[in-house]
Amino acid sequence: MKWKALALCVLPVLLAQTALASDPVATFQDARVAHNVCVDGKKGMRIHAKFTVKYGLHVPCKLIAYYHFDDEKGTPLKSRDAAYSDAGGKVSASTRFTPAYDPASYSDLQIFVPYSALNMRKGEQYELKFILKLYDESAKRFFGTSGWYKFHMNVP
């Protein structure tokens, strides 16, 4: 009788841990930016991200960069380019990937955004920042967020 009671107490805990272990978890290690990169005739910036995903084997994912002003409010940049914006019209850029290992380590997953998508006025200077987020496309949820990465931009 004691074993049945113990099994009834332990089973829900084990099931909960199994459910949590099936959701991807991310750890960001670093990111760096290469400026003045040309891709398909467009000049912009390329982000090189380094992170690890656990429990994400064969889960379709996206690495997304969201861009903001480096002001007190962290005001998001607005885009006129649908290819580089989220559903709310805020500047974002992304790349898709699917982990083939568990855990999966990415030492240089890249995202490119053309400067034109940042919607900045020519001849101006800006203090900007971006944040990286990982998105599980199957479960429709975010599962990892980096810290902020700041940069200065002179718009030619």
BELNOR-V471709 format. One record per residue. N is the residue number from 1. OMEGA is omega as a letter, one per 20 degrees, with the letter a starting at -180 (999 if undefined). Layout:
n=(N,N)
omega=(OMEGA,OMEGA)
This chain:
n=(1,2,3,4,5,6,7,8,9,10,11,12,13,14,15,16,17,18,19,20,21,22,23,24,25,26,27,28,29,30,31,32,33,34,35,36,37,38,39,40,41,42,43,44,45,46,47,48,49,50,51,52,53,54,55,56,57,58,59,60,61,62,63,64,65,66,67,68,69,70,71,72,73,74,75,76,77,78,79,80,81,82,83,84,85,86,87,88,89,90,91,92,93,94,95,96,97,98,99,100,101,102,103,104,105,106,107,108,109,110,111,112,113,114,115,116,117,118,119,120,121,122,123,124,125,126,127,128,129,130,131,132,133,134,135,136,137,138,139,140,141,142,143,144,145,146,147,148,149,150,151,152,153,154,155,156)
omega=(r,a,r,r,r,r,r,r,a,a,r,r,r,r,r,r,r,r,r,a,r,r,r,r,a,r,r,r,a,r,r,a,r,a,r,r,r,r,a,r,r,r,a,a,r,r,r,a,r,a,r,r,r,r,a,a,r,r,r,a,r,r,a,r,r,a,a,r,r,r,a,a,a,a,r,r,r,a,r,a,a,r,a,r,r,a,a,r,r,a,r,r,a,r,a,r,r,a,r,a,r,i,r,r,r,a,a,r,a,r,r,r,r,r,a,a,r,r,a,r,r,r,a,r,a,r,a,r,r,r,r,r,r,a,r,a,r,a,a,r,r,a,r,r,r,r,r,r,a,r,r,a,r,a,a,999)
